[in-house]
Structure formats: C-alpha cells, structure tokens
Amino acid sequence: GASMDAASKLQMALQLERLGVDVIEAGFPIASQQEYESVKRIAETVKKCKVAALARALEKDIERAASALEKAVSPVLHTFIASSPIHMEHKLRMSPEQVLDATGNAVRLAKKRIPRVEFSAEDATRSEWDFLVRLTRVAIEAGADVINLPDTVGYTTPDEIREMFRYVIAGVSDLLQDRDVIFSTHNHNDLGLAVANALAAVNGGARQIECTVNGIGERAGNTSLEEVVMAMKTRNDVYPYYTEIHTREIVPSSAMLSKLTGLTVPYNKPIVGRNAFAHESGIHQHGVIANARTYEIMTPESVGRNRSELVLGKHSGRAGLSKRCAELGYVLTEAEVDKLYERFIALADKKKEVYDDDLHLLILGVQQGATNVYELEQLSTSGHDPSMALVKLRRGDQLFCDSAVGDGPVHAACMAIERITQISGRLEEFEIRANTPGKEAMGEAHVVVRIGDRDYRGTGASTDIIEASVLAYLNAINKYLVLSESQNGNAKNGH
C-alpha cells in the first residue's frame, strides 16, 4: 500500500540525497518495465550517494539490474538468495550445496557487470550459523563488497543478532585481512525490535544499516532511519558510531514520504510524530518551561521540526514559488512550475496564507497529473438522500461528462467517474484530514480502492473536502489505468 510512481520515487530519492544517506536502494528492475524505468531515472539523476538495484541470484535479474544502473555515478548491484532451512526446502526447493553454487555464480556475474556488489542471505537470522559462514565465504571469494545478514521476518532479538554477526565475522576473518568488506544489517519490525536489533548488530560488527524513512516496509515495517540515527546521536556514549545523515532533513523527509504514499505518521511515532515534542502533563510543561532538557533529550530543531511557515501569498511571483519549492527539496521542470503556479494562484485566491504543507500537496498534484489518464475538469453536486453529482473529465483533448446519484455527494461523484472510465472499484479505506491550520485549510483525502484483486492508493487535496475525496478516488483509478496500459505495452513488446 506504499508504492510510488516514477516521479514520486525520483522526488523521494532526491530528498534522500539531501538527507545524506549513503545508499539508495531504488527498486527491483526485473519486477516490471515501470520499476526498471524508475530505477534507471534515479540512477541517472542522483550524484552524491550510491544507487542500488535489487536482483535475485538469477542471470536475468542481474542483467536487468545492471542495465538499469548503467548511467549511475556510484552503482551497487544487490543480489540475494535465501539461506534458512525452511526457505531452502519450501521456497527455493534447493539443497544447501545448490544455494552455495548459485551464490558464487550470481556474485561473480554481478561483479563483472557492476564494480560494487552486495550479497544478502535472506532469512539469515533463522539460518544455521555455520552455513552462514560457508555462504559468506563463497560470496566474499566471488567478489562481494557488502555482506547483508537480514532478519527478514523480524524474528531475532538484540543479544542473538549481535552474537550472530560476531560469529560470522570471526568465521571469515582470514578473508578480511586484505579486503574492505562491509557487513550490513537489515531488520524487520514484526516483534517491534527492528531498531534495537539494528543497533545490536552494529555492536556485533555491522557497519551498514538498511532502514527506511518512517520505518515503512513489508508487514510491520523495517528499521526506522530516524530512530537509529537519533539513538546513535543522542546516546553516542553507548553507541559511539557516526553517520553522515543531516538530521535537520529528517522531519522534511518524513513529511514528504507521508504525502507521497498517503500513509499517515502516527502521532506518537518517535522523532517525527506530531506528539514527539509535545507536552500535555502539567508537571512536564512546568519542567520544559524551566529548562527544555528536563523532558526533551533532543531539540525539535535538531531533526528539522519547525511549525508550518507562511511562505507565499497571492501576490508572490513565479520565481519566489520556484525558489521555495527548491528549498523544500523538489526539482521541477519549467512546465511543472507553470502548472504549479496556476494551482498556487487558484489556492491563494481561496485562502490568505499558503503554508509549506500546502505546497507539498500542490506539487504532488502536479506530478501525479503528469501521468494521469483522466483529469477532473468540473464537479457539481446537489441534494441529499439521494445526492446527485455531475462530473466532467478530460482525457487528452477529449472531454467526457456524466452524472449519477448516490447516498451522498462523494458516492454520487465516484459513481459518475466509474460510468465515464468504465472502471469499477471497491472503497476499502477512506480518510480525510486537515493539512494546515485555519478554517480555510486544505483538506487531504486518502483512499484505498480495490480493483480486481489489487489495491490502489489514491490521494487528493482541495479546500473543498468533497472535491479532495473525488480527486483521491480518481487518482486511484488513474493508477490502475496507468499500470494496465504499461503491462499491455510490455506484453506487446515481449517484456
């Protein structure tokens, strides 16, 4: 439910570059043409950090990943194979010896294509440690520069993972004398231990942490970047390690990802949640007023938390708008700035104060519009029980108009959209929230629509919450259409 289109991925990658990450794992190129193009665009654009592409230990995957990374300044090819008994037997249907052979072949092929190679032993924490040592030796001897021992299902504990890293590193120590091999930890959060396990793995010898902004990821998520970074910075006496993360970019990165995916950051999320630096208890408030350090172990400013600043008004010019967007981390084309300026002026006519969060949503709308199949031209609703909606959509140079009745204005408008697009979806989730302060705040709508056997997440924003809801539903429909057309095109081209 957190997938992003190519434009959104690129914007997030550029923000990660500003954040100062060492490696961006941009995607899994073999998965689809769309995924391949996303990785390729990020590899061509990002200059200050490494860009990695993921590949199974299969020749076709590795060749596809290498192709996507062709123009990267600092490419990394990340190949993996499962190493636990349960995965080898039931998923791979391979013997341990076959897995060892496949690992050597995959790393050697990857090394021929890309100078830096990472190898992962999937489900390492449920693997036999002696087999992990054998597998690691094979990977290093084949040329791997990074060895990742992931806790794929969030099963391990801090003491256990620390000792596992120590054991494996000691078991291959003779190979490390003349080689600069980095050990990496990748932790899932199924038991809520991802951050603790990552820090323990570092204590055990890992020097790369694979993590995500806001901790998003498969099932319960991954290690939260903001939490491990600030744990090491705040408790450097216990974790005497260093990263090059620009911590003032943490909250902007979190906010951007939340807008791009529609996944709300929980209010009580450490570091980036709305309540992370809020104090309601009278005792706490008294202490903070006397000295913030009584109840704050870090400052809000250290992670880039500032209140939404009034940035522009209706008399602001195009240059000022473009400059502010750049400061927020967005790289826009002239055409996108022109489109954004039109929407900005329209919004500024409706509300006197335009905030950074408003700009985030306007930019997201412009970028989504670049790949939209249908654009909303007009929406009119009336009546109640039942309500009626008139919807006009644009597809290229064509205009389509239809009306429908429903239980409410949003239902009626969505029915009209379905009549025009001939796509019927089932609304699985529906959320509306105010984006900025005031009665004229932008309403931000997020929906999950099931079409066929797949869910599509849609986002919409407007000062009118009905329009925001309809835009979110249309956005989900557009994502389905874009994916369907991409798959049809790939099938015709033999991909």
N, C-alpha and C positions, 0 to 999 in steps of 0.2 A: 503493500500500500504506500510505499515511499518512493516509487520510481519517478524519474525526472526525464523530460525530453532533452534533446541535444543542446538546445540553447540554455536551458536551466542548468544542465551539467557543466557547461562551459563557464557560466557566471559563478557557479559554486567553486569550480576549480580555480578561477582567478582570485576568489576570496580566500581560498586555502593557501594560495601563493602569498597573499598579503599576510595571512596568519603566520606564515613561516614554517609550514610543515616540510619535512624532508622528502617524503614520497607521497604522491597522489596515486592511489590505485584507481584508475579511471574506468575500468569495466572489463567485460568478458567478451572480447570481439567475436568469438565463434557463435555467440548466442543468437545474433540477428544482424542484418545489414545496418539497422538503426544503431545498435550497440557498437558495431565496428566504426561507423562514421563518428559517433560521439567520442570514442577513444582517440580516433585519428585527429579530430579537431582540437581536443585538449592537448595531445602530444605536439601538435604544430604550434600551439599558442603559448603554452606555459614554458617559461625560460629559466626561472630561478630555482625550481626544485625538480626532482626526478619524477617521471611519469611511468607507472607500471601498468601492464596489461596481464590479465589472468588467463591461464590456459591449463587444461588437463594435461596429463602426461601422454598426450596423443600428438602425432605428427601434424594432423590437420589443424588442431588447436594452436599449436606452437607456430606454425607457418602463418596462420591468420593473425595471431597476436603480434608477430614480428612485422608483418605488413602494416598493421595499424600504427606501430611505433616508429615507422621508417624515418619520419622527419623530426622526431623528438631530440632535444638537445642532450638530455640525460635519460635514456630509456632503461627500463627494467622489465625483464620478462619473468613473470612469476608462474611457475608450473607446480602442480601438486598431484599427489596420489594418496589414497587412504592407507593407513598403517595399522589400524586396530584389528584384532581377530574378527570382530563382528562385521566390520566393513569389508575386510578382505573376503570373508566367506560369503556374505549375503548380498553385498552390493557389487563388488568387483568380480566375485567368483574367480579369484586368482589365489595362487599359493604364495607364501612369503617370498620364495625364490623368484617367482614371476614378477612380484612387485619390486624386488631389488633390481632385476634386469630392466624393467620398464623405467625405473627411476634413473638409472645410469644413461640409458638411451635418450630419455627426454632431456636431461640436463645437458648432455653433450650436444644434442641438436640445437637446443636453445642458445647455448654458448656460441655456436657457430653463427647464429643469426644476430644476437644482441650481446654486447660486451658484459653486461651485468645481469646475473641470473639469481633469482630467489627460488628456493625449493621448500615446499611445505609438506609435512607428513600429516595429512588430515586425520583428525581424531587422535592426535598424539597422546593426549592425557589418558586415553583408555588403551593405549598400546603397551606391549611388553618393552621394558626399558632396554633390555639387551638387544632387541630387534631394532629399536630406535637408534641405538649406537651403530649397528651394522648399516642401517639405511642412511644415516647421516654421513658415515664414512664413504659410502658409494657416491652420494651427492657431492661431497667435497672433492673427492678424487676425480669426478667428472667435470668439475669446474664451478660448482655453486659458490656464489659470493655471500649469500644470506641463507641461513637455515631457520625456518619458521616451525615451531613446535606448538601448534594451536590446540586450544581447549574448545573444540568445535561445538560441543553440546553443553558447555557450561557446567561440567561435572566435577572438576577438581577443586581443591582447597589450597589456600596460600602455602601452608607447610609442604604439601605434596608437590606443587608445581615448582617451588624453589628447589627442592631436592632433585626433581626430575631434570631440571636444567643443569644442576651441578654434576649429576651422574653422567649425562650425555656429553657435556663439555669435557669432563675428565676422560671419558672413553675415547675421545678423538683428539686428545691434547697433542699427540705426536704429529698430527696433520696440521696443527695450527701454528707450528713454530715459524714457518716461512710464508704463511698465508694470512691475509687480512679477511677473516670470515666473521660476519656478524650473526649472532643468534637473536632470533625475534620471537616475541610472544603475541598471540592473537587469542583473546578471551571473549567468550560469550557469557551472557549475564543471567542464565536460566535460574541460578540459585542466588542471584544478587551479589555475586562475589567477583565480578569481572574486574573492577578497579583494584580490589585487594589482591587478586591473583596476578594482575599485571605488575603491580609494584613488587610482589614477592618474586616473580620471575626475574625482574631486574636485579633483585638481591641475589638471585641464583646465577646471574651472569648474562642474562639477556640485555642487549643494548639497542633494540628496536622494539617499540610498542605499536602494534597495529590497533587503531582505535577509530572512533567516529565522532563527529560533532553531534552533540545531544545524545550520544550513546545509541543512535538508531541502528537497526540491523535485524537480522533473522531472529524470529521468535521474540525473546525478551530483550534482544539488542546486544550490542558489543560494549567493550570498554569505552567509557566516556572520555573523550580527549580532554575536555575542560577539567574534569575531576583529577585525572592522573597528573596533568601538568601543574595544577594549583596545589595538589598534595605535595609534589616534589619541591615546589617553590616555597610553600608555606612551612613545610616541615623538612627543610633541607638539612637539618641536624640529624634527622633519621634516615632520609633518602638523599644522600649527598650526590645528586646527579643533576645534569644540566641539559636543557633543550633550547633550541633557538626559536621557540614559539613566542610571538609578540602577543603577550597576554591581553593587551588592550584591544586586540581584534577578536577576542573570544566571544563576547556578547554580540557584536555585529555578525559574526559567523553563525552563531546560533539563531539569531533573528532571521538572517537570510535563508537558512535551511528550512526553518519553520514555515516561512512564506512560500518557498518553492515547493515543498512537499504537502503543505496543509496540515502537518502533524503538530498539534499544539504542544508547547513545552509545559509540563506540569508546573503549577505554581510553586511547589515545594522542591523542585529539581535543584540540587546543589549547584552553586556558582551562577547559573544562567536563569533559574526560575524567578518569577516575579517576586516571590517572598524571600529570596535568598538573603537579602539585606534589609528586610522589613522587620520591625519590632513592634509587637502589639502589647505585650505584657508591660504593665506599669513599672515593674522592677527593672525590666530590660531597658525600657525607654529612659528611665532615670539614669541608668548606668551609661548608656550611649551618649546622652546629653552631656554628662560629666566628662566622659572620655570614651570615644568610639571603640577603643581597643578592649573595653570591658566585655563587650559581646560580639565584636567583629574581629575575626582572625585575619582578615584581609580587607582591603578597601574596595568599595564598588568601582572606583576609578581604575584600579589595577587590572580589572578584567573588561574595561571599556563600557561600564554601565553608567549611562547618563540618561536623564529624562529626555523624552522626545523633544527635540529642539524645533522651534518655529524657524523654518529655513527660507521660505519664499512666500510672496503674495501675488495677487493677480497682476500687479504692475512689474513683476520681476521679468527679466528678459531671458531669451533662449540661452545666452552664454552662461548666465548665473545658474540656470537649471542644469545645464550640461556639466558645469563645474561641480555642483553639489552631488550629482549622480556619480561622478568620478570619485569624489570623496567617500561616498558610500560603498565603493568597490565595484561599480558597474562600468563595463566597457560597452558603449553603444555606438552604433553606426549613425551617420548623419540622417539616414531615413528613419531610424528608430527615435532619434532625438526630435525630429519633426513631428512624428506621430505622438510621442510623449508630450510635446509642448501643447499640442491640440487638446489632449486629455487633461493636462495640468490646468490650462486656462479654463476649461469647462468645469473642473473641480473648484478652482479658485473663485469662480462666479457663484458657486453654491455655498462655500464656506470661507471665512476670512483668513483662517490660519491653516496653512499646509505644513504638515509635520513630516519628519523622515519616514515614519511608518506609512504615511500616505504615499510617499514616493516609491517605497518598496513595492506597494501594491500596483501603482500605475505602471511601473517598469515591468513587473511580472505580467500585467495585462497586455502590454505592447509585445513582449517576447512571445507570449502564448499566441497572440494574434497572428504572428508571422507564420505559424504553422497551422492555424485554424482552417478547417474546411468551410465552416459556416460562421458568419459574423452576425451579431444581433444588431439590426437596424432600427427596430421600433418595437416597443412593448406597451400595450394598453390593457388595463384590467378594470373590471367594473362588477358591481353587485356582490352578493354573498348568498350562500346556500340556495342555489349554486352560484359560483363565480364564473365570469366569462373573461377570456383573455384573447387579445388579438396580437399575433406575433408576426414580425416581418424579418426574414433572414436573408443575408446576402451570401452568395457563393460565386466568387469571381465577379463577372459582370451581370450575373443573373440575380433577380430578386424573387423571393418566394413569400407568400403571405397565406396565413391560415388562422382559424380561430377554433376554440374548444371551450367546453365547460368542465368544471371540476369542483371538488369540495372546498377549494379555496383558490386565491389568485395564483399561487405558486403551482399548485396542482394543474390548474387550467392551462397555464403558460407552458408547462412541461408537456402536457398532452398535445398542445399545438405544435411544439417542436418535434415531437415524435411523428405527428402527421406529415410534417414537411420533410423530415430526414428519413422517414420510414425505418427508424431505429427505435426499438422499444427497450427500455431499461427498467430495472427494479431498484428503487432507492433503498440502500442498505443503511447509510448513515447520513445525518443532516445536522450541521452545526452552524450557528451564527454567533459572531462575537463583534463587539465594538473594537475598532482598530486604534483609535486615538480618542482623547478626551473631548467632551462637549456634546451638545445636542445634535450638532451637525457632523458628528463623527462618521467616518467611512465604515459601513457595515461589511464585514468579511464573512463570506459564506463558504463552507467546505462540505462537499458531499462525496459519498462513495456510491457508485452506481454499478450494479451487476448487469452486464450484457453478455448473454450466453453463459459461459462457465468462468468468466473472468471479471474481476472488479476494476473499475476505473475511478480514480480520484479526480474530482473537479474543484476548481477554486474560482470565486468571483468576488468582486468588490464594487461597491457603489454607496452613495449616500442614501439610496433607497434600498431597503433590505429585500424587498420583493425582486427588484432588478438584480441585486447581488446573488440571490438564490437561483434565479433563472440563468444568469451567466455561469454559475458554477455547474449547473446541470448541463448546459450547452458545452462547457469546457470538457466534461467527461465524455459526452457524445463525440466531440471532435477528436479526442484522444483515441477512441475506438476506431473512428474512421481513418485517422492517420496511420494507425497500426495495421488496419486491414488492408489499406492501399499499399503500404510498404511491403507487407507479406505477399500480396498478389504480385507486386512488381518483382520481388525476389524470386518467386516461383517461376515467373516467365523468363527470368534471366538465369535460371538454373542454380540459384544460391540455396 
